[in-house]
Amino acid sequence: MTIDCNNIYKHTQMQPGSFLEGFALIYSFTELDVVSVYTAGHTEVEAFHTERVPVRRLVLPVTTGVVRDLMRQQRLQ
């Protein structure tokens, strides 16, 4: 799965080219292999950097909305 600029603009309903800053949080019951890819440039990519994200486990109460949503999605699959 890729989260790119077009995807971010679509989900935030911002005009493409607008400056945005923030974070993408992905919650999962299973361990994920995540690699961050950073690019910069104008008409072409001028800078490129990758970084492996270390495993981080969060303990959330079952009553948390995020946990309930994950459990509901898992049942639908």
ROTI-339188 format. One record per residue (C-alpha): residue in one letter; x, y, z. Coordinates in nm, 2 decimals. Each point is the difference from the previous one (the first is absolute). Example, Ala and Ser with C-alpha at 12.3 -4.5 7.8 and 13.67 -1.06 7.14 Angstrom:
BEGIN
["A"; [1.23; -0.45; 0.78]]
["S"; [0.14; 0.34; -0.07]]
//
This chain:
BEGIN
["M"; [0.00; 0.00; 0.00]]
["T"; [0.13; 0.35; -0.08]]
["I"; [-0.11; 0.32; 0.15]]
["D"; [0.10; 0.27; -0.26]]
["C"; [-0.08; 0.37; -0.06]]
["N"; [-0.30; -0.07; -0.22]]
["N"; [-0.15; -0.23; 0.27]]
["I"; [0.06; 0.25; 0.27]]
["Y"; [-0.16; 0.29; -0.20]]
["K"; [-0.30; -0.22; -0.07]]
["H"; [-0.06; -0.10; 0.36]]
["T"; [0.06; 0.36; 0.13]]
["Q"; [-0.20; 0.16; -0.28]]
["M"; [0.28; 0.25; -0.05]]
["Q"; [0.10; 0.14; -0.34]]
["P"; [0.30; -0.19; -0.15]]
["G"; [0.31; 0.21; 0.05]]
["S"; [-0.12; 0.14; 0.33]]
["F"; [0.25; -0.03; 0.29]]
["L"; [-0.09; -0.27; 0.25]]
["E"; [0.18; -0.13; 0.30]]
["G"; [-0.10; -0.28; 0.23]]
["F"; [0.02; -0.37; 0.07]]
["A"; [-0.16; -0.32; -0.13]]
["L"; [-0.09; -0.25; 0.28]]
["I"; [-0.06; -0.36; -0.10]]
["Y"; [-0.14; -0.23; 0.27]]
["S"; [0.02; -0.38; -0.04]]
["F"; [-0.04; -0.31; 0.21]]
["T"; [0.30; -0.16; -0.18]]
["E"; [0.35; 0.13; -0.03]]
["L"; [0.07; 0.20; -0.31]]
["D"; [0.32; 0.06; -0.20]]
["V"; [0.00; 0.37; -0.06]]
["V"; [0.25; 0.20; -0.21]]
["S"; [-0.03; 0.38; -0.03]]
["V"; [0.09; 0.14; -0.33]]
["Y"; [0.07; 0.38; -0.02]]
["T"; [0.03; 0.18; -0.34]]
["A"; [0.03; 0.36; -0.09]]
["G"; [0.02; 0.19; -0.33]]
["H"; [-0.19; 0.20; -0.25]]
["T"; [-0.08; -0.17; -0.34]]
["E"; [0.24; -0.29; 0.09]]
["V"; [0.12; -0.16; 0.32]]
["E"; [0.31; 0.18; 0.11]]
["A"; [0.05; -0.16; 0.34]]
["F"; [-0.09; -0.35; 0.12]]
["H"; [0.04; -0.16; 0.34]]
["T"; [-0.14; -0.32; 0.16]]
["E"; [-0.01; -0.10; 0.36]]
["R"; [-0.12; -0.32; 0.17]]
["V"; [-0.24; 0.07; 0.28]]
["P"; [0.07; -0.21; 0.32]]
["V"; [-0.28; -0.21; 0.15]]
["R"; [-0.21; 0.19; 0.25]]
["R"; [-0.27; -0.18; 0.20]]
["L"; [-0.28; 0.19; 0.16]]
["V"; [-0.22; -0.14; 0.27]]
["L"; [-0.35; 0.14; -0.04]]
["P"; [-0.31; -0.08; 0.21]]
["V"; [-0.26; -0.21; -0.19]]
["T"; [-0.25; 0.28; 0.05]]
["T"; [0.21; 0.24; -0.21]]
["G"; [-0.17; 0.11; -0.32]]
["V"; [0.30; -0.10; -0.21]]
["V"; [0.00; -0.35; 0.14]]
["R"; [-0.37; -0.04; -0.06]]
["D"; [0.04; 0.12; -0.36]]
["L"; [0.28; -0.25; -0.06]]
["M"; [-0.20; -0.29; 0.15]]
["R"; [-0.30; 0.09; -0.22]]
["Q"; [0.21; 0.02; -0.31]]
["Q"; [0.16; -0.34; 0.08]]
["R"; [-0.34; -0.16; 0.03]]
["L"; [-0.10; 0.14; -0.34]]
["Q"; [0.30; -0.17; -0.18]]
//
